[in-house]
Amino acid sequence: MSDLPNCPKCSCEYTYEDGFLLVCPECAYEWSPSADSASQDGRVWKDANGNVLQDGDTVTVIKDLKVKGTSSVIKGGTKVKNIRLVDGDHDIDCKVDGIGPMQLKSQFVRKA
């Protein structure tokens, strides 16, 4: 009996290994087993006040932030809608009105 996990997309039990990836023969979905275990760990992102952040939340910038490579500044109090949480040093992917796509650190925002 195989100890491989079921497909996260279609729940097929006939997954197999192909190099470093797991593959589903029914829907052709490929994923990394390390990414699967990371999602089970359930990393929690928190804002400057300790509130738990989730994808799609609206946050407010708590201080003026310089935008690297430009003379622009994101002013404190700017609301950022529909955030996406990612792994890394800058753990929020978002689009700031008037500036464009950007990555922010969760320590400089608070949940709105």
VMD Tcl script that draws the C-alpha trace (Angstrom):
set ca {
  {0.00 0.00 0.00}
  {1.30 3.45 -0.90}
  {1.83 6.06 1.80}
  {1.60 8.94 -0.69}
  {-1.06 11.59 -0.01}
  {-4.19 11.91 -2.11}
  {-4.30 14.58 -4.82}
  {-5.15 17.97 -3.20}
  {-7.10 19.01 -6.30}
  {-9.34 16.01 -7.03}
  {-8.67 13.66 -4.05}
  {-7.51 10.83 -6.31}
  {-5.76 8.08 -4.32}
  {-3.56 6.87 -7.20}
  {-0.84 9.52 -6.98}
  {2.73 8.67 -7.88}
  {6.20 10.18 -7.61}
  {7.96 11.65 -10.63}
  {11.38 12.86 -9.57}
  {10.83 15.42 -6.80}
  {7.14 15.95 -7.59}
  {3.94 14.05 -6.85}
  {1.60 13.57 -9.83}
  {-2.09 12.77 -10.10}
  {-2.89 10.48 -13.06}
  {-6.54 11.56 -13.22}
  {-6.27 15.38 -13.34}
  {-2.53 15.68 -14.19}
  {-1.95 17.98 -11.20}
  {1.69 18.15 -10.02}
  {2.82 19.37 -6.60}
  {5.81 19.26 -4.32}
  {5.51 17.04 -1.25}
  {7.40 19.66 0.79}
  {4.80 22.28 -0.17}
  {2.11 19.83 0.93}
  {3.69 19.44 4.36}
  {4.21 23.22 4.65}
  {0.51 23.84 4.10}
  {-0.29 21.35 6.85}
  {2.03 23.19 9.25}
  {-0.38 26.12 8.99}
  {1.93 29.13 9.17}
  {0.18 32.07 10.76}
  {0.79 35.64 9.62}
  {0.18 38.42 12.14}
  {0.03 42.18 11.77}
  {1.79 44.77 13.95}
  {-0.90 44.43 16.64}
  {-0.85 40.62 16.69}
  {-4.08 40.09 14.74}
  {-4.09 37.06 12.42}
  {-4.04 37.96 8.71}
  {-5.70 35.96 5.93}
  {-5.77 36.14 2.13}
  {-8.21 38.78 0.92}
  {-8.02 40.94 4.06}
  {-7.81 44.73 3.97}
  {-4.90 46.25 5.89}
  {-3.73 49.75 6.75}
  {-0.10 50.85 6.56}
  {0.99 52.13 9.99}
  {3.96 54.30 8.98}
  {5.39 56.02 5.91}
  {7.25 53.48 3.75}
  {9.78 54.45 1.08}
  {9.39 52.56 -2.20}
  {12.75 51.14 -3.21}
  {14.01 52.43 -6.55}
  {11.69 55.44 -6.72}
  {11.05 58.67 -4.90}
  {7.53 57.53 -4.00}
  {6.33 57.01 -0.46}
  {3.40 54.95 0.83}
  {1.87 57.20 3.46}
  {0.83 55.90 6.86}
  {-2.91 55.28 6.91}
  {-3.05 54.02 3.31}
  {-5.56 51.17 2.97}
  {-4.52 48.14 0.94}
  {-7.31 45.81 -0.15}
  {-7.29 42.12 -1.11}
  {-3.85 41.07 0.15}
  {-2.20 37.72 -0.61}
  {0.04 36.09 1.99}
  {3.30 34.55 0.76}
  {6.41 33.05 2.34}
  {9.54 35.16 2.52}
  {10.90 38.31 4.08}
  {8.15 40.49 2.56}
  {5.16 38.31 3.31}
  {2.27 40.34 1.81}
  {1.65 40.60 -1.95}
  {-0.70 43.44 -2.84}
  {-1.52 46.29 -5.18}
  {-1.26 49.79 -3.70}
  {-3.44 52.45 -5.37}
  {-1.30 55.00 -7.21}
  {1.87 52.89 -6.96}
  {1.09 49.41 -8.31}
  {2.05 45.85 -7.38}
  {4.13 45.65 -4.24}
  {5.33 43.42 -1.42}
  {5.01 44.56 2.19}
  {6.14 43.25 5.55}
  {3.34 42.32 7.92}
  {5.06 44.19 10.77}
  {4.24 47.52 9.06}
  {0.48 46.95 8.62}
  {-2.55 46.48 10.82}
  {-5.78 44.75 9.96}
  {-8.51 47.19 8.95}
}
mol new
graphics top color blue
foreach p $ca { graphics top sphere $p radius 0.5 }
foreach p [lrange $ca 0 end-1] q [lrange $ca 1 end] { graphics top cylinder $p $q radius 0.2 }
display resetview
